Amino acid sequence: MAKKSEAAAANAVVEEVVERPVEEAKERESKKKKITSVEQLPGVGESTLAKLKDAGYDTLETIAYSMPSELEEVAGLGEGTAVKIINAARDALEMGYETGDIVLERRIQIGKVSTGSKELDALIGGGVETQAITEAFGKFGSGKTQLGFQMCVNAQLPREQGGLGGEVLFVDSENTFRPERIAQMAQAKGLDPDEVLKKIHIARSYNSDHQMLLIDRADEVVKKHNIGLVIVDSLTSAFRSDYVGRATLADRQQKLNKHLHALQRLADMYNLAVYVTNQVMDRPDILFGDPTTPIGGNVLAHQSTYRLYLRRSKEDRRIAKLVDSPNLPDGECVFRVTPAGLADVE
């Protein structure tokens, strides 16, 4: 009897050892399947959930793309709890390594907004693309804002007509938004100006912190109104005026970097296009050649996916130069800014 009981006990231990990994795997799988919303994340109670939603962190994607310091600030969480919540959201979304063919499939979903000029579209690979930041810099009157106005109209067109079939979010930091100009462009395309303007959501930013806040809280507007294009005109104006002197340069660049990453996060999460304009300065150390240099330094140069340098030519003509792109060669083209909008040179 003693031997039988010992054998039974040994068999029970073996069964437990064999079954334990299987049960643990099932438990992990069930936990992963269960987490489909923010309230199901570990460490998120009713009060924390309310604070997260008030701050715009109401989806697994927004949680997964955030930093622990952000959740600590908006929800009053400890660092360990914030890290736990973010990691759980990332696990639920299976954010990790993936193969190149999967990335290619995702790239197929990219849309492109026509600029109104076939030559300019060809220069940047078919138009201003989604999931990317396209920057245009140049002196005043070079056509940066006019290009933004044209895309406000074109983005609302169906995809087969060079649009995104979506609405537009416009952050104006220089008080340059002119609805009458957009109405003029819309009429030239045979569209109802009132309907076009109703689908453009404008916010006037008064300083760099306000500008950053508008983008940080843009998720709700993007989801509610099917935003396809985000425009910031201009990206650097407020930063340039708020941070004066070399002593403030490091702080300015850090905040600008954070602002750019927030814009890229919007582009990635919602498959929308981001177009930003940038100011320039003249470098006194350049005696020969073009001394024009964009503001923002290496931070902006690295984060912008496509960089366009716009400059004036004769009459209504503008010259666009592609300065940087991850997949396109450098090049130039000429386009026109007409009363009807952007057009090619005949």
C-alpha beads as a LAMMPS data file, in Angstrom:
LAMMPS data file: protein, C-alpha beads

346 atoms
345 bonds

1 atom types
1 bond types

-500.0 500.0 xlo xhi
-500.0 500.0 ylo yhi
-500.0 500.0 zlo zhi

Masses

1 110.0

Atoms # bond

1 1 1 0.000 0.000 0.000
2 1 1 2.856 2.336 0.858
3 1 1 4.453 1.740 -2.548
4 1 1 1.158 2.422 -4.340
5 1 1 0.644 5.671 -2.462
6 1 1 4.211 6.733 -3.259
7 1 1 3.667 5.941 -6.949
8 1 1 0.391 7.867 -6.979
9 1 1 2.060 10.830 -5.341
10 1 1 4.892 10.718 -7.911
11 1 1 2.403 10.571 -10.776
12 1 1 0.524 13.550 -9.339
13 1 1 3.756 15.584 -9.211
14 1 1 4.558 14.669 -12.834
15 1 1 1.055 15.625 -13.979
16 1 1 1.316 18.931 -12.127
17 1 1 4.681 19.701 -13.724
18 1 1 3.342 18.868 -17.202
19 1 1 0.041 20.707 -16.811
20 1 1 1.426 23.847 -15.168
21 1 1 3.057 25.348 -18.312
22 1 1 -0.064 24.560 -20.317
23 1 1 -2.288 26.257 -17.754
24 1 1 0.027 29.257 -17.532
25 1 1 0.014 29.592 -21.318
26 1 1 -3.787 29.416 -21.367
27 1 1 -3.952 32.030 -18.625
28 1 1 -1.651 34.384 -20.526
29 1 1 -3.668 33.878 -23.706
30 1 1 -6.948 34.541 -21.918
31 1 1 -5.560 37.711 -20.349
32 1 1 -4.385 38.910 -23.750
33 1 1 -7.800 38.245 -25.278
34 1 1 -9.620 39.932 -22.443
35 1 1 -7.772 43.268 -22.736
36 1 1 -9.640 45.140 -25.432
37 1 1 -10.169 48.492 -23.695
38 1 1 -8.423 50.837 -21.275
39 1 1 -10.618 49.887 -18.291
40 1 1 -9.391 46.284 -18.552
41 1 1 -5.745 47.213 -18.131
42 1 1 -4.155 46.173 -14.809
43 1 1 -3.878 49.067 -12.367
44 1 1 -6.666 51.126 -13.967
45 1 1 -9.463 51.776 -11.487
46 1 1 -12.498 54.022 -11.850
47 1 1 -10.756 57.227 -10.758
48 1 1 -7.668 56.511 -12.881
49 1 1 -9.865 55.657 -15.869
50 1 1 -11.758 58.953 -15.530
51 1 1 -8.505 60.947 -15.378
52 1 1 -7.054 59.122 -18.380
53 1 1 -10.164 59.668 -20.491
54 1 1 -10.369 63.338 -19.528
55 1 1 -6.789 63.751 -20.740
56 1 1 -7.541 61.955 -24.032
57 1 1 -5.964 58.590 -23.180
58 1 1 -9.107 56.625 -23.940
59 1 1 -7.811 53.892 -26.260
60 1 1 -5.187 51.172 -26.001
61 1 1 -3.279 52.868 -28.825
62 1 1 -2.943 56.199 -27.022
63 1 1 -1.775 54.395 -23.879
64 1 1 0.691 52.207 -25.771
65 1 1 2.257 55.179 -27.589
66 1 1 2.661 57.249 -24.405
67 1 1 5.549 57.637 -21.981
68 1 1 5.298 56.723 -18.261
69 1 1 5.907 60.353 -17.302
70 1 1 2.786 61.385 -19.266
71 1 1 0.519 58.996 -17.361
72 1 1 2.144 59.966 -14.073
73 1 1 1.270 63.590 -14.761
74 1 1 -2.309 63.243 -16.048
75 1 1 -3.502 60.443 -13.755
76 1 1 -1.326 60.854 -10.673
77 1 1 0.139 57.367 -11.047
78 1 1 3.381 56.032 -9.656
79 1 1 6.151 55.233 -12.107
80 1 1 5.807 51.473 -11.606
81 1 1 2.042 51.520 -12.172
82 1 1 2.399 53.690 -15.281
83 1 1 4.996 51.326 -16.756
84 1 1 2.770 48.322 -15.968
85 1 1 -0.247 49.900 -17.692
86 1 1 1.744 50.888 -20.793
87 1 1 3.370 47.465 -21.110
88 1 1 -0.014 45.738 -20.793
89 1 1 -1.433 47.947 -23.563
90 1 1 1.553 47.190 -25.787
91 1 1 1.229 43.461 -25.135
92 1 1 -2.472 43.595 -25.990
93 1 1 -1.672 45.321 -29.293
94 1 1 1.273 42.984 -29.925
95 1 1 3.688 45.865 -30.459
96 1 1 7.078 44.345 -31.180
97 1 1 9.219 43.145 -34.056
98 1 1 7.594 42.380 -37.387
99 1 1 8.811 41.284 -40.789
100 1 1 9.356 43.545 -43.774
101 1 1 6.442 42.124 -45.764
102 1 1 4.018 43.182 -43.002
103 1 1 5.441 46.702 -43.089
104 1 1 4.975 46.703 -46.864
105 1 1 1.307 45.726 -46.450
106 1 1 0.839 48.644 -44.078
107 1 1 2.556 50.976 -46.538
108 1 1 -0.027 50.016 -49.161
109 1 1 -2.660 51.737 -46.991
110 1 1 -0.857 55.086 -47.299
111 1 1 -2.834 57.865 -48.955
112 1 1 -1.502 60.960 -50.739
113 1 1 -2.894 64.475 -50.980
114 1 1 -2.355 66.213 -54.294
115 1 1 -0.764 69.668 -54.139
116 1 1 -2.635 70.827 -57.227
117 1 1 0.563 70.784 -59.307
118 1 1 1.489 67.612 -61.174
119 1 1 5.151 68.637 -61.206
120 1 1 5.203 69.169 -57.443
121 1 1 3.317 65.917 -56.853
122 1 1 5.909 64.049 -58.936
123 1 1 8.749 65.668 -56.981
124 1 1 7.458 64.321 -53.661
125 1 1 6.345 60.926 -54.924
126 1 1 2.710 61.538 -55.817
127 1 1 1.613 64.026 -53.174
128 1 1 1.875 64.697 -49.446
129 1 1 1.614 61.230 -47.925
130 1 1 -0.010 59.963 -44.749
131 1 1 1.963 58.470 -41.826
132 1 1 4.625 61.124 -42.440
133 1 1 5.555 64.733 -41.642
134 1 1 6.096 66.927 -44.688
135 1 1 7.878 70.216 -43.950
136 1 1 8.038 73.230 -46.257
137 1 1 10.452 76.039 -45.405
138 1 1 11.245 79.255 -47.194
139 1 1 11.151 83.024 -46.966
140 1 1 7.911 84.996 -46.647
141 1 1 5.813 84.880 -49.805
142 1 1 7.396 81.657 -51.049
143 1 1 4.091 79.764 -51.147
144 1 1 4.188 77.707 -47.931
145 1 1 0.797 78.853 -46.632
146 1 1 -0.752 78.774 -50.115
147 1 1 0.268 75.133 -50.415
148 1 1 -1.420 74.465 -47.066
149 1 1 -4.622 76.197 -48.211
150 1 1 -4.670 74.132 -51.407
151 1 1 -4.337 70.910 -49.450
152 1 1 -7.184 71.982 -47.143
153 1 1 -9.382 71.741 -50.242
154 1 1 -7.760 68.755 -51.921
155 1 1 -7.714 66.557 -48.794
156 1 1 -11.521 66.553 -48.816
157 1 1 -11.683 65.061 -52.304
158 1 1 -12.112 61.286 -52.788
159 1 1 -8.900 59.254 -52.971
160 1 1 -9.351 58.602 -56.684
161 1 1 -9.286 62.390 -57.243
162 1 1 -6.101 63.018 -55.285
163 1 1 -7.602 63.475 -51.822
164 1 1 -8.122 61.549 -48.617
165 1 1 -11.900 61.814 -48.287
166 1 1 -11.411 63.356 -44.843
167 1 1 -11.540 66.619 -42.960
168 1 1 -8.708 68.968 -41.938
169 1 1 -7.221 70.125 -38.628
170 1 1 -5.458 73.494 -38.936
171 1 1 -3.290 74.993 -36.167
172 1 1 -2.600 78.667 -36.952
173 1 1 0.270 80.244 -35.026
174 1 1 0.814 83.278 -37.283
175 1 1 -2.784 84.453 -37.811
176 1 1 -2.522 83.718 -41.524
177 1 1 -5.590 81.516 -42.017
178 1 1 -7.838 83.136 -44.636
179 1 1 -11.178 81.381 -45.280
180 1 1 -11.911 83.608 -48.285
181 1 1 -8.792 82.300 -50.034
182 1 1 -9.830 78.701 -49.412
183 1 1 -13.323 79.522 -50.690
184 1 1 -11.733 80.880 -53.863
185 1 1 -9.765 77.655 -54.365
186 1 1 -12.832 75.521 -53.651
187 1 1 -14.925 77.399 -56.224
188 1 1 -12.197 76.880 -58.823
189 1 1 -12.606 73.126 -58.310
190 1 1 -16.386 73.298 -58.555
191 1 1 -16.905 72.628 -54.821
192 1 1 -19.274 74.322 -52.391
193 1 1 -17.091 76.778 -50.390
194 1 1 -19.338 76.608 -47.321
195 1 1 -19.170 72.812 -47.182
196 1 1 -15.388 72.868 -47.618
197 1 1 -14.928 75.418 -44.830
198 1 1 -17.202 73.468 -42.474
199 1 1 -14.790 70.542 -42.717
200 1 1 -11.739 72.582 -41.682
201 1 1 -11.262 72.776 -37.903
202 1 1 -9.075 75.762 -37.007
203 1 1 -7.365 76.567 -33.722
204 1 1 -5.375 79.763 -33.151
205 1 1 -2.323 79.101 -30.965
206 1 1 -0.874 81.999 -28.970
207 1 1 2.396 80.523 -27.697
208 1 1 4.453 77.349 -27.936
209 1 1 2.860 75.680 -24.889
210 1 1 -0.630 76.350 -26.269
211 1 1 0.428 74.971 -29.646
212 1 1 1.739 71.776 -28.037
213 1 1 -1.433 71.422 -25.984
214 1 1 -3.615 71.685 -29.089
215 1 1 -1.765 68.798 -30.724
216 1 1 -1.658 66.727 -27.523
217 1 1 -5.459 66.972 -27.287
218 1 1 -6.151 66.524 -30.992
219 1 1 -7.096 62.838 -30.701
220 1 1 -10.732 63.568 -29.858
221 1 1 -11.185 65.883 -32.857
222 1 1 -9.367 63.458 -35.162
223 1 1 -11.644 60.552 -34.192
224 1 1 -14.873 62.566 -34.124
225 1 1 -14.447 64.295 -37.484
226 1 1 -12.474 61.763 -39.562
227 1 1 -9.459 64.035 -39.911
228 1 1 -7.218 63.114 -42.846
229 1 1 -4.789 66.051 -42.768
230 1 1 -3.166 68.071 -39.966
231 1 1 -1.556 71.428 -40.812
232 1 1 0.614 73.520 -38.480
233 1 1 1.383 76.974 -39.905
234 1 1 3.947 77.706 -38.737
235 1 1 5.605 75.076 -36.607
236 1 1 8.474 77.193 -35.274
237 1 1 7.110 80.744 -35.026
238 1 1 5.973 80.494 -31.388
239 1 1 9.081 78.570 -30.301
240 1 1 11.231 81.225 -31.919
241 1 1 9.567 84.043 -29.977
242 1 1 9.167 82.218 -26.637
243 1 1 12.788 81.057 -26.369
244 1 1 15.245 83.896 -26.962
245 1 1 19.005 83.591 -26.632
246 1 1 21.452 80.704 -26.462
247 1 1 20.651 79.979 -22.813
248 1 1 17.150 78.789 -23.769
249 1 1 18.176 76.841 -26.874
250 1 1 18.328 73.437 -25.159
251 1 1 14.838 73.836 -23.626
252 1 1 13.425 74.991 -26.957
253 1 1 14.838 72.039 -28.862
254 1 1 13.621 69.528 -26.280
255 1 1 10.052 70.879 -26.437
256 1 1 10.146 71.098 -30.216
257 1 1 11.298 67.479 -30.359
258 1 1 8.426 66.389 -28.103
259 1 1 5.977 68.380 -30.250
260 1 1 7.205 66.703 -33.440
261 1 1 6.886 63.247 -31.909
262 1 1 3.287 64.055 -30.923
263 1 1 2.572 64.975 -34.559
264 1 1 4.209 61.785 -35.811
265 1 1 2.169 59.759 -33.316
266 1 1 -1.038 61.225 -34.775
267 1 1 0.147 60.388 -38.285
268 1 1 0.956 56.797 -37.342
269 1 1 -2.117 56.072 -35.218
270 1 1 -4.738 57.487 -37.560
271 1 1 -3.012 57.149 -40.953
272 1 1 -3.249 60.879 -41.610
273 1 1 -0.941 63.360 -43.343
274 1 1 0.927 66.079 -41.445
275 1 1 2.050 69.251 -43.237
276 1 1 4.064 71.867 -41.349
277 1 1 5.581 75.155 -42.486
278 1 1 8.855 76.461 -41.139
279 1 1 10.533 79.849 -40.967
280 1 1 14.084 80.553 -42.095
281 1 1 17.051 82.747 -41.238
282 1 1 20.100 83.965 -43.158
283 1 1 23.443 82.590 -42.032
284 1 1 26.012 85.426 -41.907
285 1 1 28.944 83.000 -42.225
286 1 1 27.954 81.982 -45.776
287 1 1 29.514 84.471 -48.203
288 1 1 28.799 82.587 -51.435
289 1 1 25.657 80.690 -52.367
290 1 1 22.254 80.668 -50.691
291 1 1 22.512 81.630 -46.976
292 1 1 18.889 80.616 -46.249
293 1 1 18.685 78.115 -43.385
294 1 1 15.545 76.608 -41.806
295 1 1 14.797 77.153 -38.110
296 1 1 14.699 74.136 -35.797
297 1 1 18.162 72.730 -36.303
298 1 1 18.881 69.020 -36.457
299 1 1 15.850 68.114 -34.311
300 1 1 13.433 69.226 -37.014
301 1 1 15.675 68.035 -39.847
302 1 1 15.767 64.488 -38.470
303 1 1 12.069 64.231 -37.578
304 1 1 10.639 65.588 -40.834
305 1 1 10.060 62.768 -43.311
306 1 1 10.085 65.068 -46.347
307 1 1 11.638 68.552 -46.515
308 1 1 10.746 71.064 -49.219
309 1 1 12.565 74.336 -49.791
310 1 1 10.284 76.866 -51.500
311 1 1 11.469 80.141 -53.038
312 1 1 10.086 82.845 -55.265
313 1 1 10.749 83.118 -58.986
314 1 1 9.400 85.469 -61.637
315 1 1 5.774 86.643 -61.454
316 1 1 3.548 83.956 -59.906
317 1 1 6.102 81.159 -60.216
318 1 1 7.644 79.309 -57.281
319 1 1 10.559 76.878 -57.196
320 1 1 10.334 73.817 -54.975
321 1 1 13.422 71.807 -54.057
322 1 1 13.229 68.422 -52.345
323 1 1 15.960 68.641 -49.720
324 1 1 15.421 65.384 -47.838
325 1 1 13.440 62.183 -48.321
326 1 1 13.925 58.568 -47.166
327 1 1 13.119 57.122 -50.596
328 1 1 13.245 59.865 -53.247
329 1 1 16.177 61.598 -54.972
330 1 1 16.810 65.328 -54.602
331 1 1 15.223 67.422 -57.290
332 1 1 13.521 70.671 -58.236
333 1 1 10.358 71.750 -59.995
334 1 1 8.525 74.939 -60.856
335 1 1 4.858 75.607 -60.092
336 1 1 2.521 78.586 -60.071
337 1 1 0.371 80.211 -57.392
338 1 1 -2.689 81.485 -59.254
339 1 1 -6.009 82.955 -58.092
340 1 1 -7.530 79.496 -58.633
341 1 1 -4.806 77.798 -56.574
342 1 1 -1.588 75.932 -57.285
343 1 1 -0.994 74.946 -60.899
344 1 1 1.717 73.842 -63.317
345 1 1 3.644 76.130 -65.640
346 1 1 2.141 75.885 -69.102

Bonds

1 1 1 2
2 1 2 3
3 1 3 4
4 1 4 5
5 1 5 6
6 1 6 7
7 1 7 8
8 1 8 9
9 1 9 10
10 1 10 11
11 1 11 12
12 1 12 13
13 1 13 14
14 1 14 15
15 1 15 16
16 1 16 17
17 1 17 18
18 1 18 19
19 1 19 20
20 1 20 21
21 1 21 22
22 1 22 23
23 1 23 24
24 1 24 25
25 1 25 26
26 1 26 27
27 1 27 28
28 1 28 29
29 1 29 30
30 1 30 31
31 1 31 32
32 1 32 33
33 1 33 34
34 1 34 35
35 1 35 36
36 1 36 37
37 1 37 38
38 1 38 39
39 1 39 40
40 1 40 41
41 1 41 42
42 1 42 43
43 1 43 44
44 1 44 45
45 1 45 46
46 1 46 47
47 1 47 48
48 1 48 49
49 1 49 50
50 1 50 51
51 1 51 52
52 1 52 53
53 1 53 54
54 1 54 55
55 1 55 56
56 1 56 57
57 1 57 58
58 1 58 59
59 1 59 60
60 1 60 61
61 1 61 62
62 1 62 63
63 1 63 64
64 1 64 65
65 1 65 66
66 1 66 67
67 1 67 68
68 1 68 69
69 1 69 70
70 1 70 71
71 1 71 72
72 1 72 73
73 1 73 74
74 1 74 75
75 1 75 76
76 1 76 77
77 1 77 78
78 1 78 79
79 1 79 80
80 1 80 81
81 1 81 82
82 1 82 83
83 1 83 84
84 1 84 85
85 1 85 86
86 1 86 87
87 1 87 88
88 1 88 89
89 1 89 90
90 1 90 91
91 1 91 92
92 1 92 93
93 1 93 94
94 1 94 95
95 1 95 96
96 1 96 97
97 1 97 98
98 1 98 99
99 1 99 100
100 1 100 101
101 1 101 102
102 1 102 103
103 1 103 104
104 1 104 105
105 1 105 106
106 1 106 107
107 1 107 108
108 1 108 109
109 1 109 110
110 1 110 111
111 1 111 112
112 1 112 113
113 1 113 114
114 1 114 115
115 1 115 116
116 1 116 117
117 1 117 118
118 1 118 119
119 1 119 120
120 1 120 121
121 1 121 122
122 1 122 123
123 1 123 124
124 1 124 125
125 1 125 126
126 1 126 127
127 1 127 128
128 1 128 129
129 1 129 130
130 1 130 131
131 1 131 132
132 1 132 133
133 1 133 134
134 1 134 135
135 1 135 136
136 1 136 137
137 1 137 138
138 1 138 139
139 1 139 140
140 1 140 141
141 1 141 142
142 1 142 143
143 1 143 144
144 1 144 145
145 1 145 146
146 1 146 147
147 1 147 148
148 1 148 149
149 1 149 150
150 1 150 151
151 1 151 152
152 1 152 153
153 1 153 154
154 1 154 155
155 1 155 156
156 1 156 157
157 1 157 158
158 1 158 159
159 1 159 160
160 1 160 161
161 1 161 162
162 1 162 163
163 1 163 164
164 1 164 165
165 1 165 166
166 1 166 167
167 1 167 168
168 1 168 169
169 1 169 170
170 1 170 171
171 1 171 172
172 1 172 173
173 1 173 174
174 1 174 175
175 1 175 176
176 1 176 177
177 1 177 178
178 1 178 179
179 1 179 180
180 1 180 181
181 1 181 182
182 1 182 183
183 1 183 184
184 1 184 185
185 1 185 186
186 1 186 187
187 1 187 188
188 1 188 189
189 1 189 190
190 1 190 191
191 1 191 192
192 1 192 193
193 1 193 194
194 1 194 195
195 1 195 196
196 1 196 197
197 1 197 198
198 1 198 199
199 1 199 200
200 1 200 201
201 1 201 202
202 1 202 203
203 1 203 204
204 1 204 205
205 1 205 206
206 1 206 207
207 1 207 208
208 1 208 209
209 1 209 210
210 1 210 211
211 1 211 212
212 1 212 213
213 1 213 214
214 1 214 215
215 1 215 216
216 1 216 217
217 1 217 218
218 1 218 219
219 1 219 220
220 1 220 221
221 1 221 222
222 1 222 223
223 1 223 224
224 1 224 225
225 1 225 226
226 1 226 227
227 1 227 228
228 1 228 229
229 1 229 230
230 1 230 231
231 1 231 232
232 1 232 233
233 1 233 234
234 1 234 235
235 1 235 236
236 1 236 237
237 1 237 238
238 1 238 239
239 1 239 240
240 1 240 241
241 1 241 242
242 1 242 243
243 1 243 244
244 1 244 245
245 1 245 246
246 1 246 247
247 1 247 248
248 1 248 249
249 1 249 250
250 1 250 251
251 1 251 252
252 1 252 253
253 1 253 254
254 1 254 255
255 1 255 256
256 1 256 257
257 1 257 258
258 1 258 259
259 1 259 260
260 1 260 261
261 1 261 262
262 1 262 263
263 1 263 264
264 1 264 265
265 1 265 266
266 1 266 267
267 1 267 268
268 1 268 269
269 1 269 270
270 1 270 271
271 1 271 272
272 1 272 273
273 1 273 274
274 1 274 275
275 1 275 276
276 1 276 277
277 1 277 278
278 1 278 279
279 1 279 280
280 1 280 281
281 1 281 282
282 1 282 283
283 1 283 284
284 1 284 285
285 1 285 286
286 1 286 287
287 1 287 288
288 1 288 289
289 1 289 290
290 1 290 291
291 1 291 292
292 1 292 293
293 1 293 294
294 1 294 295
295 1 295 296
296 1 296 297
297 1 297 298
298 1 298 299
299 1 299 300
300 1 300 301
301 1 301 302
302 1 302 303
303 1 303 304
304 1 304 305
305 1 305 306
306 1 306 307
307 1 307 308
308 1 308 309
309 1 309 310
310 1 310 311
311 1 311 312
312 1 312 313
313 1 313 314
314 1 314 315
315 1 315 316
316 1 316 317
317 1 317 318
318 1 318 319
319 1 319 320
320 1 320 321
321 1 321 322
322 1 322 323
323 1 323 324
324 1 324 325
325 1 325 326
326 1 326 327
327 1 327 328
328 1 328 329
329 1 329 330
330 1 330 331
331 1 331 332
332 1 332 333
333 1 333 334
334 1 334 335
335 1 335 336
336 1 336 337
337 1 337 338
338 1 338 339
339 1 339 340
340 1 340 341
341 1 341 342
342 1 342 343
343 1 343 344
344 1 344 345
345 1 345 346
